[in-house]
Amino acid sequence: MNGAGGITSLTLQENNTVHVGVFGELDVFTGPELRTLVIECLDQRPAHLVLDVSGVSFCDSSGLAALLEAHKSALQAGATFTIDGVRPAMRHVLRITGLDTRLGLRPKPARQRFES
């Protein structure tokens, strides 16, 4: 588990998929941490990158930008990208910004992988 600054993360790798559980606030201060974490995960050359954001308590526009950048980085690395565990408030923001269709949200939360 990593928790150097404002976000805490837990990374799990199975079947050529990297699952990343993100906990805390995703904002101007922690967005760079997420970007670094995603690059480190993509260095493992997974076929799939899944971000579980069920532990994210707040996400501002900088957090949304970090998610967009994570999506772009995954695609450039040849990996699929999925966001899992999106809470209703975040889902609403993603829907009104149009990012819900762009970022590969799972329609229903998958089984709980990470617990805070």
ROLUM-456960 format. One line per 2 residues: number of its first residue (from 1); their letters; for each residue x, y, z of C-alpha. Coordinates in steps of 0.001 Angstrom, whole numbers. Each point is the difference from the previous one (the first is absolute). Layout:
residues N
NUM = A = X Y Z; ...
END
This chain:
residues 116
1 = MN = 0 0 0; 1310 3434 -932
3 = GA = -992 3231 1721; 2760 2532 -523
5 = GG = -2203 3067 -289; -3715 472 -246
7 = IT = -1115 -3203 -1675; 555 -3541 1064
9 = SL = 182 -2787 -2528; 105 -3750 -35
11 = TL = 1166 -1804 -3133; -842 -3569 -863
13 = QE = 1087 -1838 -3142; -1732 -3087 -1364
15 = NN = -413 -1512 -3466; 1805 2825 -1827
17 = TV = -2268 2548 1702; 1136 2618 2490
19 = HV = -2713 1007 2477; 620 3225 1890
21 = GV = -2134 965 2978; 73 3750 616
23 = FG = -1042 1445 3357; -385 3603 1171
25 = EL = -474 3253 -1870; 880 292 -3666
27 = DV = 768 3658 -584; 2644 2531 -1010
29 = FT = 2350 -1289 2686; -415 -3739 -596
31 = GP = -529 -78 -3771; 3780 -96 -606
33 = EL = 258 -2978 2369; -2595 -1865 -2056
35 = RT = 1850 831 -3215; 3253 -1371 1435
37 = LV = -1736 -3110 1295; -1592 -696 -3391
39 = IE = 3346 344 -1803; 1613 -2411 2486
41 = CL = -2814 -2492 -564; 239 318 -3779
43 = DQ = 3743 -680 202; -1046 -3577 863
45 = RP = -1556 -215 -3501; -3426 -1288 1031
47 = AH = -2681 -681 -2580; -2602 1620 2269
49 = LV = 95 2780 2597; -2948 262 2384
51 = LD = -329 2909 2434; -2335 -724 2904
53 = VS = -1101 3397 1289; -2510 -1283 2548
55 = GV = 2249 1448 2720; 159 3492 -1524
57 = SF = -1862 2427 2247; 373 3118 -2207
59 = CD = 961 726 -3587; 397 3486 -1478
61 = SS = 800 1121 -3551; 3708 -707 536
63 = GL = -914 -3528 1060; -2089 -399 -3142
65 = AA = 2974 1209 -2049; 2201 -2596 1712
67 = LL = -2515 -2715 -901; -29 1184 -3613
69 = EA = 3782 -46 -92; 31 -3502 1506
71 = HK = -2392 -1130 -2729; 2180 1550 -2706
73 = SA = 3187 -1510 1450; -1558 -3464 158
75 = LQ = -1142 172 -3611; 3423 1226 -1130
77 = AG = 1560 -2953 1839; -2337 -2395 -1803
79 = AT = -2078 -825 3090; -3730 193 459
81 = FT = -1174 2365 2729; -2975 -391 2307
83 = ID = -1231 1942 3003; -1823 -2112 2549
85 = GV = -1831 717 3251; -1206 3477 -934
87 = RP = -2165 1457 2733; -3249 1779 -984
89 = AM = 1332 3553 518; 3054 -642 -2158
91 = RH = -2104 -1850 -2581; -2241 3073 -228
93 = VL = 2968 2305 -640; 1410 -2391 -2590
95 = RI = -3395 -210 -1687; -602 3763 -222
97 = TG = 3516 560 -1359; -395 -2817 -2538
99 = LD = 2975 -1850 1432; -2074 -3031 1005
101 = TR = -69 -1222 -3602; 3607 936 -710
103 = LG = 1696 -1540 3026; -1320 -3544 -126
105 = LR = -2120 -111 3141; -1318 -3384 935
107 = PK = -3800 90 -115; -280 -1615 3420
109 = PA = 2623 -167 2721; 1960 -3225 -206
111 = RQ = 643 -2080 3082; 1727 1983 2696
113 = RF = 3760 -489 -407; 1215 2642 2370
115 = ES = -1394 977 3326; 1061 3025 1982
END
